[in-house]
Amino acid sequence: MAMVVHTERLKMARLKKGLSGIALAKIVGMSNLRICQIETGKAKSIRPENLYKICKALDIEVEDVISFV
Protein backbone atom coordinates (compact mmCIF):
# COMPACT_ATOMS: atom_id res chain seq x y z
CA MET A 1 0.00 0.00 0.00
CA ALA A 2 1.30 3.44 -0.90
CA MET A 3 0.45 6.73 0.77
CA VAL A 4 -0.78 9.50 -1.50
CA VAL A 5 -0.69 13.11 -0.35
CA HIS A 6 -3.46 15.20 -1.90
CA THR A 7 -1.37 18.31 -2.33
CA GLU A 8 -4.21 20.41 -3.70
CA ARG A 9 -5.98 19.99 -0.36
CA LEU A 10 -2.95 21.40 1.43
CA LYS A 11 -2.96 24.46 -0.80
CA MET A 12 -6.72 24.96 -0.38
CA ALA A 13 -6.35 24.74 3.41
CA ARG A 14 -3.50 27.27 3.35
CA LEU A 15 -5.52 29.70 1.25
CA LYS A 16 -8.59 29.22 3.45
CA LYS A 17 -6.46 30.05 6.50
CA GLY A 18 -5.26 33.21 4.73
CA LEU A 19 -1.58 32.28 4.74
CA SER A 20 0.95 32.86 2.01
CA GLY A 21 3.41 30.14 1.14
CA ILE A 22 6.14 32.23 2.72
CA ALA A 23 4.17 32.62 5.98
CA LEU A 24 3.47 28.88 6.16
CA ALA A 25 7.12 28.12 5.46
CA LYS A 26 8.20 30.33 8.36
CA ILE A 27 5.67 28.76 10.73
CA VAL A 28 6.77 25.20 9.98
CA GLY A 29 10.48 25.92 9.56
CA MET A 30 10.73 24.97 5.90
CA SER A 31 11.71 26.93 2.81
CA ASN A 32 9.09 28.58 0.65
CA LEU A 33 10.47 26.57 -2.29
CA ARG A 34 9.82 23.31 -0.44
CA ILE A 35 6.25 24.35 0.43
CA CYS A 36 5.69 25.23 -3.24
CA GLN A 37 7.10 21.88 -4.37
CA ILE A 38 4.82 20.03 -1.97
CA GLU A 39 1.70 21.99 -2.96
CA THR A 40 2.32 21.54 -6.68
CA GLY A 41 3.11 17.84 -6.39
CA LYS A 42 6.70 18.34 -7.55
CA ALA A 43 8.19 17.05 -4.30
CA LYS A 44 9.25 13.43 -4.73
CA SER A 45 8.51 12.73 -1.08
CA ILE A 46 7.53 14.43 2.14
CA ARG A 47 8.65 13.38 5.58
CA PRO A 48 5.75 12.38 7.81
CA GLU A 49 6.91 14.80 10.51
CA ASN A 50 6.89 17.68 8.00
CA LEU A 51 3.43 16.74 6.77
CA TYR A 52 2.27 16.72 10.39
CA LYS A 53 3.77 20.20 11.02
CA ILE A 54 2.09 21.61 7.92
CA CYS A 55 -1.28 20.11 8.83
CA LYS A 56 -1.00 21.34 12.41
CA ALA A 57 -0.23 24.88 11.18
CA LEU A 58 -3.26 24.72 8.88
CA ASP A 59 -5.56 23.31 11.60
CA ILE A 60 -6.35 20.20 9.58
CA GLU A 61 -5.86 16.52 10.23
CA VAL A 62 -3.24 14.54 8.33
CA GLU A 63 -6.02 12.11 7.43
CA ASP A 64 -7.73 14.95 5.52
CA VAL A 65 -4.89 15.11 2.99
CA ILE A 66 -3.73 11.51 2.58
CA SER A 67 -5.12 8.30 1.23
CA PHE A 68 -3.71 4.84 0.68
CA VAL A 69 -3.78 3.05 -2.65
DSSP file (Angstrom, degrees, kcal/mol; ACC not computed):
  #  RESIDUE AA STRUCTURE BP1 BP2  ACC     N-H-->O    O-->H-N    N-H-->O    O-->H-N    TCO  KAPPA ALPHA  PHI   PSI    X-CA   Y-CA   Z-CA
    1    1 A M              0   0    0      0, 0.0     2,-0.4     0, 0.0    67,-0.0   0.000 360.0 360.0 360.0 135.7    0.0    0.0    0.0
    2    2 A A        -     0   0    0      2,-0.0    67,-2.6     0, 0.0     2,-0.4  -0.880 360.0-126.7-113.1 144.2    1.3    3.4   -0.9
    3    3 A M  E     -A   68   0A   0     -2,-0.4     2,-0.5    65,-0.2    65,-0.2  -0.748  21.5-161.3 -89.2 132.5    0.5    6.7    0.8
    4    4 A V  E     -A   67   0A   0     63,-3.4    63,-1.9    -2,-0.4     2,-0.6  -0.962   6.4-150.1-114.9 128.1   -0.8    9.5   -1.5
    5    5 A V  E     -A   66   0A   0     -2,-0.5     2,-1.6    61,-0.2    61,-0.2  -0.872  11.3-142.1 -97.7 122.6   -0.7   13.1   -0.3
    6    6 A H    >>  -     0   0    0     59,-3.5     3,-1.2    -2,-0.6     4,-1.0  -0.654  22.5-177.0 -84.4  88.5   -3.5   15.2   -1.9
    7    7 A T  H 3> S+     0   0    0     -2,-1.6     4,-2.0     1,-0.3    -1,-0.2   0.789  74.6  63.3 -63.8 -30.9   -1.4   18.3   -2.3
    8    8 A E  H 3> S+     0   0    0      1,-0.2     4,-2.3     2,-0.2    -1,-0.3   0.832  99.7  55.7 -64.4 -29.6   -4.2   20.4   -3.7
    9    9 A R  H <> S+     0   0    0     -3,-1.2     4,-2.3     2,-0.2    -1,-0.2   0.864 104.8  52.6 -69.2 -35.7   -6.0   20.0   -0.4
   10   10 A L  H  X S+     0   0    0     -4,-1.0     4,-2.3     2,-0.2    -2,-0.2   0.935 111.0  46.5 -63.3 -45.2   -2.9   21.4    1.4
   11   11 A K  H  X S+     0   0    0     -4,-2.0     4,-2.6     1,-0.2     5,-0.2   0.913 111.8  50.6 -65.2 -41.9   -3.0   24.5   -0.8
   12   12 A M  H  X S+     0   0    0     -4,-2.3     4,-2.5     1,-0.2    -1,-0.2   0.906 111.0  49.3 -62.2 -40.4   -6.7   25.0   -0.4
   13   13 A A  H  X S+     0   0    0     -4,-2.3     4,-1.8     2,-0.2    -1,-0.2   0.890 110.8  50.3 -65.7 -39.2   -6.4   24.7    3.4
   14   14 A R  H  X>S+     0   0    0     -4,-2.3     5,-2.3     2,-0.2     4,-0.6   0.930 112.8  45.7 -64.3 -44.9   -3.5   27.3    3.3
   15   15 A L  H ><5S+     0   0    0     -4,-2.6     3,-0.9     1,-0.2    -2,-0.2   0.898 110.8  53.2 -65.2 -40.0   -5.5   29.7    1.3
   16   16 A K  H 3<5S+     0   0    0     -4,-2.5    -1,-0.2     1,-0.3    -2,-0.2   0.857 108.0  51.2 -62.7 -34.9   -8.6   29.2    3.5
   17   17 A K  H 3<5S-     0   0    0     -4,-1.8    -1,-0.3    -5,-0.2    -2,-0.2   0.595 115.6-119.7 -78.5 -11.0   -6.5   30.0    6.5
   18   18 A G  T <<5 +     0   0    0     -3,-0.9     2,-0.4    -4,-0.6    -3,-0.2   0.762  64.2 141.2  80.5  25.7   -5.3   33.2    4.7
   19   19 A L      < -     0   0    0     -5,-2.3    -1,-0.3     4,-0.0     2,-0.2  -0.787  45.3-137.4-103.3 143.8   -1.6   32.3    4.7
   20   20 A S     >  -     0   0    0     -2,-0.4     4,-2.4     1,-0.1     5,-0.2  -0.489  31.6-108.7 -83.1 166.1    0.9   32.9    2.0
   21   21 A G  H  > S+     0   0    0      1,-0.2     4,-2.4     2,-0.2     5,-0.1   0.877 121.9  52.8 -61.5 -37.1    3.4   30.1    1.1
   22   22 A I  H  > S+     0   0    0      2,-0.2     4,-2.1     1,-0.2    -1,-0.2   0.919 108.6  48.9 -65.1 -44.1    6.1   32.2    2.7
   23   23 A A  H  > S+     0   0    0      2,-0.2     4,-2.1     1,-0.2    -2,-0.2   0.923 112.7  47.6 -62.8 -44.3    4.2   32.6    6.0
   24   24 A L  H  X S+     0   0    0     -4,-2.4     4,-2.3     1,-0.2     5,-0.2   0.918 109.4  54.1 -62.7 -42.5    3.5   28.9    6.2
   25   25 A A  H  X>S+     0   0    0     -4,-2.4     5,-2.3     1,-0.2     4,-1.1   0.910 109.4  47.7 -58.1 -43.4    7.1   28.1    5.5
   26   26 A K  H  <5S+     0   0    0     -4,-2.1     3,-0.3     3,-0.2    -1,-0.2   0.901 110.7  51.8 -64.9 -40.9    8.2   30.3    8.4
   27   27 A I  H  <5S+     0   0    0     -4,-2.1    -2,-0.2     1,-0.2    -1,-0.2   0.907 118.4  35.5 -62.7 -42.9    5.7   28.8   10.7
   28   28 A V  H  <5S-     0   0    0     -4,-2.3    -1,-0.2    -5,-0.1    -2,-0.2   0.479 110.6-115.7 -94.9  -2.7    6.8   25.2   10.0
   29   29 A G  T  <5S+     0   0    0     -4,-1.1     2,-0.3     1,-0.3    -3,-0.2   0.849  74.0 119.2  74.7  34.3   10.5   25.9    9.6
   30   30 A M      < -     0   0    0     -5,-2.3    -1,-0.3    -6,-0.2     2,-0.2  -0.792  67.8 -94.5-123.0 168.1   10.7   25.0    5.9
   31   31 A S     >  -     0   0    0     -2,-0.3     4,-2.0     1,-0.1     5,-0.2  -0.500  26.8-123.3 -80.8 154.2   11.7   26.9    2.8
   32   32 A N  H  > S+     0   0    0      1,-0.2     4,-2.5     2,-0.2     5,-0.2   0.876 113.8  57.7 -61.5 -37.1    9.1   28.6    0.6
   33   33 A L  H  > S+     0   0    0      1,-0.2     4,-2.5     2,-0.2    -1,-0.2   0.908 105.7  48.9 -59.5 -42.9   10.5   26.6   -2.3
   34   34 A R  H  > S+     0   0    0      2,-0.2     4,-2.4     1,-0.2    -1,-0.2   0.907 110.3  50.2 -66.3 -41.4    9.8   23.3   -0.4
   35   35 A I  H  X S+     0   0    0     -4,-2.0     4,-2.7     1,-0.2    -2,-0.2   0.925 111.8  49.2 -60.5 -44.0    6.3   24.4    0.4
   36   36 A C  H  X S+     0   0    0     -4,-2.5     4,-2.0     1,-0.2     6,-0.3   0.908 110.1  50.6 -62.1 -43.4    5.7   25.2   -3.2
   37   37 A Q  H  X>S+     0   0    0     -4,-2.5     5,-1.8     1,-0.2     6,-1.6   0.902 112.4  47.1 -62.2 -40.9    7.1   21.9   -4.4
   38   38 A I  H ><5S+     0   0    0     -4,-2.4     3,-1.0     4,-0.2    -2,-0.2   0.944 112.8  48.1 -65.7 -47.9    4.8   20.0   -2.0
   39   39 A E  H 3<5S+     0   0    0     -4,-2.7    -1,-0.2     1,-0.3    -2,-0.2   0.802 114.5  45.6 -65.7 -29.7    1.7   22.0   -3.0
   40   40 A T  H 3<5S-     0   0    0     -4,-2.0    -1,-0.3    -5,-0.2    -2,-0.2   0.463 112.6-115.7 -93.6  -0.6    2.3   21.5   -6.7
   41   41 A G  T <<5S+     0   0    0     -3,-1.0    -3,-0.2    -4,-0.5    -4,-0.1   0.618  83.9 118.5  79.1  11.8    3.1   17.8   -6.4
   42   42 A K      < +     0   0    0     -5,-1.8     2,-0.4    -6,-0.3    -4,-0.2   0.601  44.3  99.3 -86.9 -11.7    6.7   18.3   -7.5
   43   43 A A        -     0   0    0     -6,-1.6     3,-0.1     1,-0.2    -9,-0.0  -0.614  66.8-148.8 -75.1 130.9    8.2   17.0   -4.3
   44   44 A K  S    S-     0   0    0     -2,-0.4     2,-0.3     1,-0.2    -1,-0.2   0.804  76.9  -6.7 -70.9 -28.3    9.2   13.4   -4.7
   45   45 A S        -     0   0    0     -3,-0.0     2,-0.4     2,-0.0    -1,-0.2  -0.975  58.9-146.4-157.1 165.8    8.5   12.7   -1.1
   46   46 A I        -     0   0    0     -2,-0.3     5,-0.0    -3,-0.1    -3,-0.0  -0.986  27.3-118.4-140.6 130.5    7.5   14.4    2.1
   47   47 A R     >  -     0   0    0     -2,-0.4     4,-2.4     1,-0.1     3,-0.5  -0.415  22.3-127.0 -65.0 139.2    8.6   13.4    5.6
   48   48 A P  H  > S+     0   0    0      0, 0.0     4,-2.4     0, 0.0     5,-0.1   0.879 110.3  54.4 -54.7 -39.0    5.7   12.4    7.8
   49   49 A E  H  > S+     0   0    0      1,-0.2     4,-1.9     2,-0.2     5,-0.1   0.853 108.9  48.2 -67.6 -32.0    6.9   14.8   10.5
   50   50 A N  H  > S+     0   0    0     -3,-0.5     4,-2.4     2,-0.2    -1,-0.2   0.887 110.2  51.1 -72.7 -39.1    6.9   17.7    8.0
   51   51 A L  H  X S+     0   0    0     -4,-2.4     4,-2.6     1,-0.2    -2,-0.2   0.915 110.2  50.7 -61.7 -41.6    3.4   16.7    6.8
   52   52 A Y  H  X S+     0   0    0     -4,-2.4     4,-2.7    -5,-0.2    -2,-0.2   0.920 109.7  49.6 -61.2 -44.8    2.3   16.7   10.4
   53   53 A K  H  X S+     0   0    0     -4,-1.9     4,-2.3     2,-0.2    -2,-0.2   0.907 112.1  48.1 -62.2 -42.0    3.8   20.2   11.0
   54   54 A I  H  X S+     0   0    0     -4,-2.4     4,-1.6     2,-0.2    -2,-0.2   0.942 113.3  46.8 -63.9 -47.3    2.1   21.6    7.9
   55   55 A C  H  <>S+     0   0    0     -4,-2.6     5,-2.5     1,-0.2     4,-0.4   0.903 111.4  51.5 -62.7 -40.9   -1.3   20.1    8.8
   56   56 A K  H ><5S+     0   0    0     -4,-2.7     3,-1.2     1,-0.2    -1,-0.2   0.922 109.4  50.1 -61.5 -43.9   -1.0   21.3   12.4
   57   57 A A  H 3<5S+     0   0    0     -4,-2.3    -1,-0.2     1,-0.3    -2,-0.2   0.808 113.6  46.4 -64.3 -28.8   -0.2   24.9   11.2
   58   58 A L  T 3<5S-     0   0    0     -4,-1.6    -1,-0.3    -5,-0.2    -2,-0.2   0.406 111.2-121.3 -93.5   1.9   -3.3   24.7    8.9
   59   59 A D  T < 5S+     0   0    0     -3,-1.2     2,-0.3    -4,-0.4    -3,-0.2   0.891  72.5 120.4  57.7  42.9   -5.6   23.3   11.6
   60   60 A I      < -     0   0    0     -5,-2.5     2,-0.3    -6,-0.1    -1,-0.2  -0.894  65.5-108.7-128.4 163.0   -6.4   20.2    9.6
   61   61 A E    >   -     0   0    0     -2,-0.3     3,-1.6     1,-0.1     4,-0.4  -0.658  21.1-126.9 -88.9 146.4   -5.9   16.5   10.2
   62   62 A V  G >> S+     0   0    0     -2,-0.3     3,-2.0     1,-0.3     4,-0.6   0.884 111.4  63.3 -56.4 -38.2   -3.2   14.5    8.3
   63   63 A E  G 34 S+     0   0    0      1,-0.3    -1,-0.3     2,-0.2     3,-0.3   0.708  92.0  65.6 -61.5 -20.1   -6.0   12.1    7.4
   64   64 A D  G <4 S+     0   0    0     -3,-1.6    -1,-0.3     1,-0.2    -2,-0.2   0.696 110.1  34.8 -73.6 -18.4   -7.7   14.9    5.5
   65   65 A V  T <4 S+     0   0    0     -3,-2.0   -59,-3.5    -4,-0.4     2,-0.3   0.343 109.6  66.2-121.9   5.7   -4.9   15.1    3.0
   66   66 A I  E  <  +A    5   0A   0     -4,-0.6     2,-0.3    -3,-0.3   -61,-0.2  -0.906  46.9 174.8-126.3 157.6   -3.7   11.5    2.6
   67   67 A S  E     -A    4   0A   0    -63,-1.9   -63,-3.4    -2,-0.3     2,-0.5  -0.955  25.6-125.1-147.4 165.6   -5.1    8.3    1.2
   68   68 A F  E      A    3   0A   0     -2,-0.3   -65,-0.2   -65,-0.2    -2,-0.0  -0.953 360.0 360.0-118.6 132.4   -3.7    4.8    0.7
   69   69 A V              0   0    0    -67,-2.6   -66,-0.1    -2,-0.5    -1,-0.1   0.343 360.0 360.0-124.2 360.0   -3.8    3.1   -2.6
